[in-house]
């Protein structure tokens, strides 16, 4: 896919999986495919809160929710389509890659995250205990440490 040409010198995949046919993705895709405009605020709240396993600041989450409420149903479907499309792009990744996520990720399991790293030549997987789908939200300091360590090693 032209949208996924590896042109940069490194990739960082946060909360990633290579197979779209997982139970979590199937459930999410079904829910998103059923969305109509305006998108149900309960769906938005439930989805965003389902991505975190550790508490995040409430003011931050309120901002996330406010921004998410701005998305129409077609945009939500496009996001899911993008997640599925990158599955086909994975073999084309030819740059150093960090796959980082949490062991409590409700979207992609630890096995999926590790399989993603294993499918990309030379990729490194870092799975953080107690964290969900959004390490960069839940433990930003740890995310930055992992990212900087990865970049220093390149």
N, C-alpha and C positions, 0 to 999 in steps of 0.2 A: 504494500500500500504506500502510495506516495506520501501520505500524511505521517508515516512512521519511518522514514529514512533516517538511519543513524548518522547524522552529520556532525554532531557535537563530539567532544572528546570523552564524555562520560555520561552515563544515565544513572538516575536514582529513582527507583520504583518504591513507593511507600504503600504498604498494605496491598500488595499485588499478587495476582494468581494468573496462571496461564490457561486454565481451562474454564470456559464460560458455563459449562454444563455441571456446575456444582449445585448442591441443594440450596445453598444461600443465594447464589446468583439466580437460580430458577425462581425462587420465591420473590426476590427483588424485582426481577424482570416482569413477572406476572403482575405485581403490584403497580409497577410503573406503566406497563402497557394499559392498565385499567384507568389510569389518571385522566381526568377531564379538567378543563379550565372553568373556574379558577381551581388550582390544585388545593386539595383538602389540607388545611393547616395541621390536622391531626397526623396525616401521613408525613408531612414535612418534619414535625416535631419528633414523631416516633422514629423516623429514619435517622435523623441527625443524632438523637440520643442513643440509638442502637450502635452507632459507630464508636462510641467511647466506652471504655471499661473503667477508667480512672476518672475521678471528677475533674472537670475543667472549670475555670472561673465562670460564674453565671453571666456576667456581663459579656464575656466572649461568646458564650453559647447563644445569648440573646441576639448578638450581632449576626452569628451564623444563621440563626433562624430567620431573622429579618431579610438577610440577603437571599436565603433559599426560598422565601415566600415570593420573591420577585420573579422566579423562574416559572415559565408556563409548562404545560404538560409535554409539549414537543421538545423542549429543552431537556427535561428529565429523561425522555426517551433517547435523545441524542447522547446524553452522558452514558447511558447504559450501552448504547450501540458502540460508542467509543471504547468502552471497557472490553466489549466483545471483539471489536476489530483489532485491537492490539494483540490479541491472541495469535492472529495470523502473522503479525510483524515480528514476533519474538525471534524466529530463526535469523532475521536480518540484522539483529543487533550485533555489532562487531566492535564495540567499544567497552572499556571497563564499566561494569555495572554493579551497583549496590542495590540489593533487595532488602528493605528494612521494614519490619512490622512487629506486631504484637501477638502474643500467644492467646489472646482473648478476642482476636479479630472475628467479627460475626459475618463478614463478607467472604474472606479467604482464610482457610484454615492454615495452621502451621505447615502441614504437608503441602498445601498448594503453594505457599510462599517458598518453601524449600525446593519444590519442583520447578518453580520459576527460575530460581538461581541455577539449578542444575541444568536447565535447558539452554542457558546462555553461557557460552564458552567463557570461563574465567570469572564469572560473576561471584560475588560474595553475598551471603545471606546473614542477616543479623535479626534474630527474633528476641524481642524484649519481653520478659515476664510481666504479667499483670496489665498489659497494654492492649487496647483494642485496635481498630482499623486506622486510627489517627495518632500515631506516635508524635507527630509534629505538633499536635494540639495537646495531647495528654502529658507529654514529658518533653517540652521543646529543648531543654538543656541537653538531655540525652540524645535527641535527634541531631542537634548541632554537633555534639561530640562525635557521634558516629559518622556524620557527613564529613566533618573536617578530618577525621582519621582516615577515612576512605580517600579523600582528595589528596592528603599528604602522601599516601602510599602510591599515588599514580605518577 
